[in-house]
Amino acid sequence: SPRWSQEIFSTSPLKYYDGKLRAYFGKLHYADMDMSDVNMDIELNGQQLLIKKIRGQIFDGKFEISQAVMSIADVPAGSAYLSFVNVDTGQFLKRLMGATRLEGRVSLNAFVSSVGN
């Protein structure tokens, strides 16, 4: 099965740190995706990374990631709620799955979880 990363990595060194991050990015480019008006509220408490909320604009619509938790352990695990509102279906599916035949707008809510590299 596909991994989060091509190389095995450990998040365990993060267990020694605590902190909070609140940030705003007018424009953000990540993994060949352009986002705008991105607001982040993230905490690291030594045992887990908690993404309280990341929201912004993507694929000509809105996105939000909330209540995302990544355990800080030798084997990483994580879960998150995702929401996309009124995004351009063509851009969205082309980026995520390589599909090019659909057009229109879509809203989508999902819960995802993963364990391991």
N, C-alpha and C positions, 0 to 999 in steps of 0.2 A: 504494500500500500504506500501511497505517496507520503513523504515526510513534510514537516514544517520547513525543513532546511535540508539541503543536500548533504551537509556535514552534521554529524551528531554534535550537539551542544548541551551544556549544563547551565541551568539557571541558579544552581546552588550558591554561587558567590553572592548573589543578591540578598541572601538571608541575613547578611550582616549590616544591611542598610535600612533606614526608615526615612520616609520623606513624603512630601505632597508637591504636586505640580499642577498648576493652573496656567494654561497658555491659550493664546489666540494666534492664529495664522491667517492672514488675508488670503494667501495662496500657498498651497502645499502640493508637492508632486511626490507620489509614492507608488512604486511598483507599476509604472507607466499609467498611473491614474492622476488626473488633475482634480484637486479639490479646492474649495474656497470657503471663506468665513468659517474656518474650523475652530471650535472651542473644545478644550480638553480639561478634564478634572480627574486626576489620577493620584492614587496613593500607593506607597510601598511600605509595608509594615513588618518586614523581616521574614514573614512566612508566606505572604501572598502579595501579588500585584493586583490592585482593585481599580478598574476603570469605571469610575462612577458614571461618567458620560463623555462621549466624544460626539459632536454633532457638527454638521456643515452641509455644504452643497457638493453634489457629485452627479455626473451624467445628466446635467440639466434638471436635477431634482434635489431632494434633501435626503440626508442619511443620519442615523443615530445609532451608536453602539452604547449600550448601558449595562450595568450590573455585570461587567465582565470580570472574571476572576481567573488569575493564573497562579497556581501553587508554585512556590519556590522550593523545588526539591530536585533530587538527582534525576527523576523522571518527571518532566513537566506535564501539567494537566491544566486545562482551561475550559471555560464556558462563557457564553455571552448572549445577550439579546441583540438582534440586529433589526433595523427598520430602514426601509427605503421607501420614500414617498414621491410619487409622480415622476419617477426617473425615466429617461429615454430608453426604451426597451432595446433598441438596436445597439446603442453604445454599451449598455449594461451587459447584454449577453455576448457581444463580440469580445469584450474584455475578459469576462469570466469563463466563457466556454468556446469562444471562437465562432459562434453562430452569427450569420450575417443576413438571414432571411426574414427576420421579424422586425416590425415597426410598430410604433405607438408608444404609449406610456403605461407604466405599471407601478403598483405599490405592493410591498412585500414585507412581512414580518416573519422572523425566524428565531429559533433558539438553537445554538450550536455548541457542541462540546467535543473535546479531543483529549487524548492521553498519550504521552510518549513523544518521541522525536519523529 
